[in-house]
Amino acid sequence: MRISAKNALLLTTTKTDIMKKIFLNLLIFIGLSMEYFAYKTGIIKCFDYLDVPRFSDLDNMGGTTTKFYYALAADVDTWPTLPDPDTATNIDDLQVLTGSLTMKTSKNFFTGYMTPDTGAVTSNDQGEVDGVSQKHVFKLFHPKMAARLLGFIRATNNQGMVFIVPDANGTHFMIGNEQFPALKDPSGEAGTGEGTAGRNGATLSFFSYGKGPVPILPDTITVPLTPAT
């Protein structure tokens, strides 16, 4: 039986499509097999998961203290880092910073004040399924439209910053890192307040990003409050 040129071309195209599908499926099978082999042989190391019970500490107060620490990110000489998930022992280690926090010559952290019950540190999930990360946010209110507060507001415009904020339970959180310094959110507001009972001062918010929630700065890492030499 003779096959027309048109039918011959159609048959050739169909065979080509079938071969492409077979080849792609083969590649997928090889890729999955290699990933499974790597996992089973330990080439891909996974940290240990642990139970997450109700923590036995009696104290669990919300909010922050009235103090925070801040510095220009550009003034940091050595940044503490988070453990690599492939080398972390278990999930207790994943969000606790290690190493040291040092400053460039003559640079240091400064202290700041915030009105009680106005400070907050949050970690907000962002991204999409299979692509989740976190946005770190530090919010505060500072009272009185004084020259230094207004100067602080201007000095932190469009500047990469780093903040260390103690919560009410004594845990210190760091907002801002080497890869993503903290930036001021343009939603902040400063004003005299309305009427004699109004609130005079500034509400400010700073944000950063991370692969996980806001990291903990342990007590073993000192906040450098004196100028580095």
PASEBA-1860 file (N, C-alpha, C; in nm, 3 decimals):
! residues 229
1> MRISAKNA> 0.085/-0.119/0.000/0.000/0.000/0.000/0.088/0.124/0.000 ~ 0.057/0.213/-0.091/0.136/0.336/-0.101/0.082/0.440/-0.003 ~ 0.175/0.511/0.066/0.138/0.618/0.160/0.168/0.751/0.095 ~ 0.070/0.837/0.095/0.088/0.968/0.033/0.191/1.048/0.111 ~ 0.245/1.149/0.043/0.346/1.235/0.107/0.288/1.304/0.230 ~ 0.161/1.342/0.221/0.097/1.409/0.333/0.084/1.316/0.453 ~ 0.039/1.193/0.426/0.024/1.095/0.535/0.160/1.054/0.593 ~ 0.260/1.048/0.508/0.395/1.014/0.553/0.447/1.120/0.649
9> LLLTTTKT> 0.422/1.247/0.615/0.466/1.356/0.702/0.394/1.351/0.835 ~ 0.263/1.323/0.832/0.184/1.313/0.954/0.233/1.199/1.041 ~ 0.265/1.085/0.980/0.314/0.969/1.055/0.448/0.999/1.120 ~ 0.534/1.069/1.045/0.667/1.105/1.098/0.654/1.199/1.217 ~ 0.561/1.297/1.205/0.539/1.392/1.313/0.487/1.323/1.438 ~ 0.394/1.229/1.419/0.338/1.155/1.532/0.446/1.074/1.604 ~ 0.534/1.007/1.527/0.643/0.930/1.587/0.738/1.022/1.664 ~ 0.763/1.141/1.607/0.852/1.237/1.674/0.794/1.282/1.807
17> DIMKKIFL> 0.663/1.311/1.809/0.598/1.352/1.933/0.604/1.242/2.038 ~ 0.583/1.118/1.995/0.588/1.005/2.088/0.727/0.991/2.147 ~ 0.830/1.005/2.064/0.968/0.993/2.112/1.001/1.104/2.211 ~ 0.949/1.226/2.182/0.974/1.337/2.274/0.912/1.309/2.411 ~ 0.789/1.257/2.410/0.723/1.226/2.536/0.796/1.118/2.613 ~ 0.843/1.016/2.542/0.920/0.909/2.607/1.048/0.964/2.668 ~ 1.116/1.050/2.594/1.242/1.109/2.641/1.219/1.196/2.764 ~ 1.113/1.279/2.762/1.085/1.365/2.877/1.049/1.283/3.000
25> NLLIFIGL> 0.968/1.180/2.983/0.933/1.093/3.096/1.056/1.024/3.153 ~ 1.149/0.987/3.065/1.273/0.923/3.109/1.355/1.020/3.193 ~ 1.363/1.145/3.148/1.438/1.245/3.224/1.376/1.267/3.362 ~ 1.242/1.274/3.368/1.174/1.291/3.496/1.203/1.173/3.588 ~ 1.199/1.051/3.533/1.224/0.931/3.613/1.367/0.932/3.667 ~ 1.462/0.971/3.582/1.603/0.974/3.625/1.621/1.078/3.735 ~ 1.558/1.197/3.718/1.571/1.303/3.817/1.515/1.262/3.952 ~ 1.396/1.202/3.952/1.336/1.158/4.077/1.418/1.047/4.142
33> SMEYFAYK> 1.471/0.958/4.061/1.552/0.848/4.115/1.679/0.901/4.181 ~ 1.743/1.001/4.119/1.865/1.058/4.175/1.835/1.131/4.305 ~ 1.721/1.203/4.311/1.684/1.274/4.434/1.657/1.175/4.546 ~ 1.587/1.066/4.516/1.558/0.965/4.617/1.686/0.899/4.666 ~ 1.778/0.869/4.573/1.906/0.808/4.609/1.985/0.901/4.700 ~ 1.985/1.031/4.666/2.059/1.128/4.747/2.003/1.137/4.887 ~ 1.869/1.134/4.897/1.806/1.140/5.029/1.837/1.015/5.111 ~ 1.826/0.897/5.051/1.846/0.772/5.123/1.991/0.753/5.164
41> TGIIKCFD> 2.084/0.803/5.086/2.225/0.782/5.117/2.282/0.893/5.204 ~ 2.200/0.994/5.236/2.247/1.100/5.324/2.318/1.212/5.252 ~ 2.322/1.212/5.119/2.382/1.325/5.048/2.304/1.452/5.077 ~ 2.169/1.439/5.084/2.085/1.547/5.130/2.056/1.523/5.276 ~ 2.114/1.606/5.364/2.097/1.585/5.509/1.978/1.667/5.558 ~ 1.897/1.607/5.638/1.781/1.676/5.695/1.798/1.685/5.845 ~ 1.775/1.805/5.901/1.783/1.823/6.045/1.674/1.740/6.112 ~ 1.689/1.719/6.242/1.593/1.640/6.317/1.472/1.724/6.357
49> YLDVPRFS> 1.354/1.670/6.333/1.232/1.732/6.382/1.210/1.692/6.527 ~ 1.142/1.778/6.601/1.115/1.752/6.743/0.968/1.779/6.773 ~ 0.921/1.727/6.886/0.787/1.761/6.931/0.779/1.910/6.960 ~ 0.664/1.970/6.937/0.642/2.110/6.971/0.531/2.116/7.075 ~ 0.565/2.094/7.203/0.463/2.086/7.308/0.425/2.225/7.358 ~ 0.338/2.227/7.455/0.311/2.352/7.526/0.432/2.379/7.614 ~ 0.495/2.495/7.596/0.617/2.523/7.670/0.584/2.546/7.817 ~ 0.669/2.494/7.904/0.638/2.489/8.046/0.665/2.620/8.118
57> DLDNMGGT> 0.726/2.718/8.052/0.755/2.845/8.118/0.626/2.909/8.169 ~ 0.627/2.956/8.291/0.510/3.023/8.346/0.492/3.161/8.285 ~ 0.602/3.226/8.247/0.595/3.363/8.196/0.582/3.363/8.044 ~ 0.481/3.430/7.995/0.463/3.447/7.850/0.386/3.576/7.826 ~ 0.452/3.687/7.857/0.389/3.818/7.842/0.399/3.865/7.697 ~ 0.296/3.929/7.649/0.298/3.981/7.513/0.370/4.114/7.504 ~ 0.402/4.154/7.381/0.461/4.285/7.357/0.612/4.289/7.375 ~ 0.663/4.410/7.380/0.808/4.433/7.394/0.833/4.517/7.520
65> TTKFYYAL> 0.961/4.537/7.549/0.997/4.633/7.653/0.987/4.773/7.592 ~ 1.034/4.873/7.663/1.030/5.009/7.609/1.162/5.048/7.543 ~ 1.253/4.954/7.529/1.385/4.984/7.473/1.408/4.906/7.345 ~ 1.480/4.968/7.250/1.529/4.897/7.133/1.668/4.949/7.100 ~ 1.740/4.873/7.021/1.874/4.910/6.978/1.874/4.922/6.826 ~ 1.951/5.018/6.774/1.954/5.034/6.629/2.091/5.080/6.582 ~ 2.118/5.051/6.454/2.243/5.094/6.390/2.223/5.094/6.240 ~ 2.311/5.166/6.171/2.313/5.158/6.026/2.369/5.022/5.985
73> AADVDTWP> 2.305/4.957/5.892/2.355/4.827/5.847/2.495/4.840/5.787 ~ 2.522/4.955/5.725/2.654/4.976/5.664/2.765/4.985/5.767 ~ 2.730/5.009/5.895/2.831/5.020/6.000/2.865/4.885/6.063 ~ 2.792/4.781/6.028/2.820/4.648/6.083/2.938/4.586/6.010 ~ 3.033/4.536/6.086/3.151/4.473/6.026/3.132/4.322/6.012 ~ 3.083/4.258/6.118/3.059/4.114/6.116/2.915/4.087/6.157 ~ 2.845/4.011/6.075/2.706/3.978/6.103/2.695/3.837/6.162 ~ 2.609/3.819/6.263/2.579/3.682/6.306/2.496/3.614/6.197
81> TLPDPDTA> 2.502/3.484/6.192/2.434/3.411/6.085/2.345/3.300/6.142 ~ 2.252/3.255/6.059/2.168/3.142/6.095/2.232/3.013/6.046 ~ 2.210/2.903/6.116/2.268/2.775/6.073/2.214/2.732/5.937 ~ 2.296/2.662/5.862/2.252/2.599/5.738/2.161/2.482/5.775 ~ 2.042/2.473/5.716/1.953/2.362/5.748/2.018/2.224/5.730 ~ 2.115/2.215/5.639/2.180/2.086/5.615/2.278/2.048/5.726 ~ 2.316/2.147/5.809/2.411/2.118/5.916/2.351/2.140/6.055 ~ 2.230/2.195/6.062/2.165/2.216/6.191/2.132/2.082/6.257
89> TNIDDLQV> 2.146/2.077/6.388/2.119/1.953/6.460/1.971/1.922/6.463 ~ 1.890/2.022/6.499/1.746/2.002/6.504/1.676/2.137/6.488 ~ 1.545/2.138/6.497/1.471/2.261/6.470/1.492/2.368/6.577 ~ 1.542/2.330/6.694/1.574/2.431/6.796/1.680/2.529/6.747 ~ 1.767/2.485/6.656/1.880/2.566/6.614/1.849/2.658/6.496 ~ 1.742/2.631/6.423/1.723/2.692/6.292/1.713/2.844/6.294 ~ 1.650/2.902/6.397/1.628/3.047/6.399/1.702/3.119/6.511 ~ 1.809/3.058/6.560/1.894/3.121/6.660/2.027/3.159/6.595
97> LTGSLTMK> 2.059/3.287/6.600/2.181/3.336/6.535/2.306/3.285/6.607 ~ 2.412/3.266/6.529/2.540/3.223/6.584/2.649/3.316/6.533 ~ 2.765/3.308/6.595/2.877/3.391/6.552/2.889/3.514/6.640 ~ 2.915/3.629/6.578/2.934/3.753/6.654/2.875/3.871/6.577 ~ 2.853/3.978/6.650/2.803/4.103/6.593/2.904/4.212/6.628 ~ 2.982/4.253/6.530/3.085/4.355/6.553/3.066/4.471/6.457 ~ 3.121/4.586/6.498/3.104/4.709/6.421/3.236/4.757/6.362 ~ 3.224/4.838/6.259/3.342/4.899/6.200/3.400/5.002/6.296
105> TSKNFFTG> 3.523/5.038/6.275/3.593/5.130/6.365/3.512/5.257/6.391 ~ 3.499/5.292/6.518/3.429/5.411/6.569/3.276/5.401/6.559 ~ 3.224/5.287/6.517/3.079/5.271/6.502/3.022/5.186/6.615 ~ 2.895/5.206/6.646/2.830/5.130/6.752/2.678/5.135/6.735 ~ 2.609/5.054/6.816/2.463/5.059/6.822/2.420/5.172/6.915 ~ 2.299/5.219/6.896/2.239/5.322/6.982/2.110/5.266/7.042 ~ 2.065/5.327/7.150/1.942/5.285/7.214/1.827/5.377/7.173 ~ 1.707/5.323/7.177/1.588/5.401/7.147/1.478/5.368/7.246
113> YMTPDTGA> 1.383/5.459/7.258/1.271/5.442/7.351/1.141/5.430/7.273 ~ 1.048/5.350/7.325/0.913/5.345/7.269/0.813/5.338/7.384 ~ 0.699/5.398/7.362/0.596/5.404/7.463/0.549/5.263/7.499 ~ 0.524/5.235/7.628/0.477/5.102/7.666/0.353/5.060/7.587 ~ 0.349/4.933/7.555/0.237/4.872/7.483/0.221/4.923/7.340 ~ 0.328/4.975/7.282/0.322/5.017/7.141/0.420/4.942/7.053 ~ 0.519/4.875/7.111/0.618/4.802/7.032/0.567/4.664/6.995 ~ 0.604/4.619/6.876/0.564/4.486/6.831/0.662/4.435/6.726
121> VTSNDQGE> 0.692/4.306/6.733/0.775/4.238/6.633/0.691/4.124/6.576 ~ 0.680/4.120/6.444/0.598/4.015/6.381/0.673/3.953/6.263 ~ 0.636/3.830/6.233/0.684/3.759/6.115/0.562/3.723/6.031 ~ 0.558/3.772/5.909/0.444/3.749/5.822/0.484/3.660/5.704 ~ 0.412/3.550/5.686/0.438/3.463/5.572/0.410/3.538/5.442 ~ 0.492/3.511/5.341/0.472/3.570/5.209/0.511/3.468/5.103 ~ 0.474/3.496/4.979/0.508/3.406/4.870/0.388/3.323/4.828 ~ 0.414/3.201/4.788/0.309/3.111/4.741/0.346/2.968/4.778
129> VDGVSQKH> 0.258/2.874/4.748/0.285/2.734/4.780/0.417/2.690/4.717 ~ 0.502/2.626/4.796/0.636/2.583/4.755/0.732/2.699/4.736 ~ 0.693/2.818/4.781/0.783/2.933/4.770/0.759/3.031/4.884 ~ 0.748/2.978/5.008/0.714/3.061/5.123/0.840/3.113/5.191 ~ 0.837/3.242/5.227/0.942/3.303/5.310/0.870/3.398/5.407 ~ 0.947/3.479/5.480/0.885/3.565/5.581/0.928/3.711/5.567 ~ 0.833/3.799/5.601/0.861/3.942/5.613/0.867/3.976/5.762 ~ 0.974/4.041/5.805/0.993/4.077/5.945/0.954/4.223/5.965
137> VFKLFHPK> 0.876/4.251/6.067/0.825/4.386/6.089/0.846/4.428/6.235 ~ 0.894/4.551/6.253/0.909/4.612/6.385/0.831/4.743/6.385 ~ 0.734/4.753/6.476/0.652/4.874/6.488/0.670/4.935/6.626 ~ 0.661/5.068/6.632/0.676/5.137/6.760/0.609/5.274/6.756 ~ 0.587/5.330/6.875/0.544/5.469/6.888/0.641/5.539/6.980 ~ 0.690/5.655/6.937/0.779/5.736/7.021/0.708/5.869/7.048 ~ 0.703/5.907/7.176/0.627/6.027/7.211/0.703/6.158/7.187 ~ 0.630/6.263/7.159/0.675/6.402/7.151/0.751/6.434/7.022
145> MAARLLGF> 0.701/6.535/6.955/0.762/6.581/6.829/0.884/6.669/6.858 ~ 0.984/6.608/6.919/1.106/6.680/6.953/1.205/6.675/6.836 ~ 1.303/6.762/6.840/1.400/6.772/6.730/1.472/6.640/6.706 ~ 1.508/6.569/6.812/1.584/6.445/6.793/1.497/6.337/6.728 ~ 1.370/6.328/6.766/1.282/6.230/6.703/1.264/6.262/6.554 ~ 1.242/6.388/6.522/1.226/6.426/6.382/1.355/6.401/6.304 ~ 1.469/6.424/6.370/1.597/6.394/6.305/1.616/6.246/6.281 ~ 1.572/6.164/6.379/1.580/6.017/6.362/1.494/5.974/6.244
153> IRATNNQG> 1.376/6.032/6.233/1.287/5.995/6.122/1.353/6.026/5.989 ~ 1.412/6.144/5.979/1.477/6.181/5.852/1.601/6.097/5.827 ~ 1.678/6.072/5.932/1.804/5.998/5.918/1.782/5.852/5.879 ~ 1.662/5.800/5.902/1.635/5.660/5.866/1.557/5.649/5.735 ~ 1.528/5.764/5.671/1.464/5.759/5.540/1.557/5.690/5.440 ~ 1.507/5.588/5.373/1.581/5.524/5.263/1.718/5.471/5.304 ~ 1.732/5.438/5.431/1.859/5.386/5.483/1.841/5.240/5.526 ~ 1.941/5.158/5.496/1.942/5.021/5.547/1.978/5.022/5.694
161> MVFIVPDA> 1.893/4.963/5.778/1.912/4.966/5.922/1.914/4.824/5.978 ~ 1.949/4.814/6.105/1.934/4.688/6.180/1.884/4.724/6.318 ~ 1.782/4.651/6.365/1.722/4.674/6.496/1.729/4.547/6.579 ~ 1.752/4.565/6.708/1.746/4.454/6.802/1.642/4.493/6.907 ~ 1.541/4.409/6.920/1.425/4.443/7.004/1.402/4.334/7.108 ~ 1.412/4.367/7.237/1.380/4.269/7.341/1.229/4.259/7.360 ~ 1.175/4.138/7.367/1.033/4.125/7.397/1.015/4.122/7.549 ~ 0.890/4.115/7.592/0.861/4.124/7.735/0.911/4.003/7.813
169> NGTHFMIG> 0.948/3.895/7.743/0.999/3.775/7.809/1.151/3.769/7.809 ~ 1.216/3.871/7.755/1.361/3.877/7.758/1.430/3.821/7.635 ~ 1.352/3.779/7.534/1.412/3.729/7.410/1.441/3.847/7.317 ~ 1.561/3.850/7.261/1.601/3.957/7.170/1.585/3.912/7.024 ~ 1.518/3.993/6.945/1.496/3.963/6.804/1.570/4.065/6.718 ~ 1.625/4.018/6.606/1.698/4.107/6.516/1.621/4.126/6.386 ~ 1.589/4.251/6.357/1.520/4.287/6.233/1.620/4.358/6.144 ~ 1.645/4.302/6.027/1.750/4.353/5.938/1.868/4.257/5.939
177> NEQFPALK> 1.921/4.228/5.822/2.034/4.137/5.811/2.124/4.182/5.697 ~ 2.232/4.111/5.678/2.330/4.152/5.576/2.269/4.153/5.437 ~ 2.184/4.056/5.409/2.124/4.047/5.276/2.008/4.144/5.259 ~ 1.929/4.160/5.365/1.812/4.248/5.359/1.810/4.341/5.480 ~ 1.883/4.453/5.475/1.876/4.550/5.585/1.732/4.599/5.604 ~ 1.700/4.639/5.726/1.566/4.687/5.755/1.543/4.823/5.690 ~ 1.427/4.840/5.632/1.389/4.966/5.568/1.264/5.021/5.634 ~ 1.249/5.152/5.629/1.131/5.214/5.688/1.011/5.197/5.596
185> DPSGEAGT> 0.901/5.157/5.655/0.777/5.146/5.580/0.718/5.286/5.563 ~ 0.675/5.324/5.442/0.623/5.459/5.420/0.488/5.485/5.483 ~ 0.437/5.391/5.561/0.307/5.410/5.627/0.320/5.485/5.760 ~ 0.442/5.518/5.802/0.463/5.587/5.929/0.398/5.724/5.933 ~ 0.377/5.774/6.054/0.312/5.904/6.070/0.364/5.973/6.195 ~ 0.393/6.101/6.182/0.434/6.183/6.296/0.343/6.305/6.303 ~ 0.303/6.341/6.425/0.213/6.455/6.436/0.191/6.498/6.579 ~ 0.123/6.612/6.594/0.099/6.669/6.727/-0.018/6.603/6.798
193> GEGTAGRN> -0.100/6.528/6.724/-0.224/6.478/6.782/-0.332/6.584/6.771 ~ -0.457/6.541/6.784/-0.570/6.633/6.770/-0.626/6.667/6.907 ~ -0.623/6.792/6.940/-0.673/6.836/7.070/-0.573/6.813/7.181 ~ -0.605/6.866/7.298/-0.511/6.855/7.410/-0.498/6.712/7.461 ~ -0.592/6.626/7.427/-0.584/6.486/7.467/-0.526/6.399/7.356 ~ -0.483/6.461/7.247/-0.428/6.387/7.135/-0.290/6.330/7.166 ~ -0.244/6.242/7.079/-0.115/6.175/7.100/-0.008/6.243/7.016 ~ 0.086/6.305/7.083/0.193/6.379/7.018/0.314/6.287/7.005
201> GATLSFFS> 0.357/6.263/6.881/0.472/6.176/6.860/0.468/6.112/6.723 ~ 0.534/5.996/6.709/0.546/5.932/6.578/0.525/5.782/6.589 ~ 0.444/5.730/6.498/0.429/5.586/6.481/0.515/5.544/6.363 ~ 0.609/5.452/6.386/0.705/5.412/6.283/0.703/5.260/6.265 ~ 0.739/5.218/6.146/0.744/5.075/6.115/0.862/5.048/6.024 ~ 0.936/4.942/6.054/1.051/4.901/5.973/1.033/4.753/5.936 ~ 1.085/4.716/5.820/1.066/4.578/5.774/1.192/4.524/5.709 ~ 1.201/4.393/5.709/1.310/4.321/5.645/1.253/4.188/5.595
209> YGKGPVPI> 1.339/4.105/5.536/1.295/3.976/5.484/1.391/3.867/5.529 ~ 1.340/3.744/5.536/1.424/3.631/5.572/1.364/3.501/5.522 ~ 1.447/3.397/5.521/1.400/3.265/5.480/1.313/3.201/5.587 ~ 1.324/3.253/5.711/1.244/3.204/5.822/1.191/3.322/5.902 ~ 1.128/3.297/6.017/1.077/3.406/6.102/1.189/3.495/6.155 ~ 1.150/3.600/6.227/1.249/3.692/6.285/1.347/3.610/6.370 ~ 1.477/3.621/6.345/1.573/3.539/6.420/1.596/3.590/6.561 ~ 1.636/3.498/6.647/1.668/3.530/6.787/1.817/3.560/6.799
217> LPDTITVP> 1.847/3.669/6.868/1.985/3.701/6.902/2.009/3.650/7.044 ~ 2.087/3.543/7.062/2.103/3.483/7.195/2.187/3.571/7.287 ~ 2.181/3.539/7.416/2.256/3.616/7.516/2.406/3.607/7.495 ~ 2.451/3.505/7.423/2.595/3.488/7.401/2.650/3.590/7.301 ~ 2.563/3.661/7.230/2.606/3.764/7.136/2.572/3.901/7.195 ~ 2.674/3.981/7.221/2.657/4.109/7.287/2.625/4.219/7.186 ~ 2.533/4.307/7.223/2.503/4.423/7.139/2.613/4.527/7.164 ~ 2.690/4.564/7.061/2.804/4.657/7.081/2.756/4.802/7.095
225> LTPAT> 2.752/4.851/7.219/2.702/4.985/7.246/2.812/5.090/7.261 ~ 2.937/5.047/7.259/3.048/5.142/7.263/3.121/5.140/7.129 ~ 3.178/5.254/7.087/3.244/5.261/6.957/3.355/5.157/6.943 ~ 3.355/5.088/6.828/3.457/4.986/6.804/3.592/5.053/6.780 ~ 3.700/4.985/6.820/3.834/5.040/6.802/3.911/4.957/6.700
END
